[in-house]
């Protein structure tokens, strides 16, 4: 895959690309990835600053000034969309993985403080709702609500280990695929290659940003 | 709604990402440097080429304030060369193209066809190229006949991948669920497009017919 937007050009804020990559990573896998606090707060501040600059431009008839203002507003909308979609995607994931996240406290470090608070409150509300509505009427051994059933939220990482499309932004080298299988195989992943493989294999490359999902 | 449905990357989102690609324009208006969050672009001088994101180029074009310089690959000649290359190598992988070639070409054909040389011919060549690549991908999909730990799909564009995602992932998951029968088979390194062995009438294959 040929990338036209490669690093090296001056005056370009490559964090926009990083935010986009993290958004796509979140969208293309079932696991919850670390919250990109630095990126999100950085862009939220930038948007606020840019908005204040745009609002300062008033009462002018100069076509060029109005055109530049409109372009800045257009870009603000685009960046805000990226931010909102990133946060919304994570919230949907938290809702879908609620019982898994609720009982696995190690995963809480991947959430922002606001997300953790939201998850805890939702977990409590859902648990008490299920208990009040019918669980309390069941025999005690049938009351657990964190078991997987059909399309319900997954219960462990194995359920999230789906195939994903990985794009190697850097040379990755030899990778052992499908470690759970009795038959091991390795693949050499070069820079710019697209490989469809298991999420558990791809995850470490997402975290060190040497690759991203498509 | 399941997690998968809520998380799916849509074609509109892929198109949105393509709008961030850089492209050259020739402005017919003088503007200072535009300080955007994504970077500083300009200054814009009449008749002097400047590099900007596609969305900005389209915005200026719609305001009739610039002429867009199409990317070097967006000519009838270059696309026909790629068509020929795809046609001459039916059993090899896809030919390298820009990751957003479909989105950029379609946007420029829509908003800046007057800046392209022979846009109708470009459109026709692009359709041929797309047909060839889609057929190759379909063939490759049909060649997945057993449990496999990975598949390399080099040079696939983002939009092509988005359309392939659903069926391919379903096929791989289906085979992965046939754990016992194929576990002992030797896993071998292969690329999706390089498969050319004749199909065998197995139960797996019959299952796959629905993806044809």
Interface residues (C-beta under 8 A of the other chain):
Chain A: X1 X2 X3 X4 X5 X9 X11 X12 X13 X16 X17 X20 X24 X26 X27 X28 X30 X43 X46 X47 X50 X64 X67 X68 X70 X71 X72 X74 X75 X76 X78 X79 X81 X85 X89 X92 X93 X96 X97 X151 X153 X162 X163 X165 X177 X178 X181 X182 X183 X184 X185 X186 X187 X192 X193 X194 X195 X196 X197 X198 X201 X214
Chain B: X2 X3 X4 X6 X7 X8 X9 X13 X16 X17 X19 X20 X21 X22 X29 X30 X31 X32 X34 X36 X37 X38 X39 X40 X41 X51 X55 X56 X59 X60 X63 X65 X71 X96 X97 X98 X99 X149 X150 X151 X152 X153 X154 X155 X156 X157 X158 X161 X165 X168 X169 X172 X173 X183 X184 X185 X186 X187 X188 X189
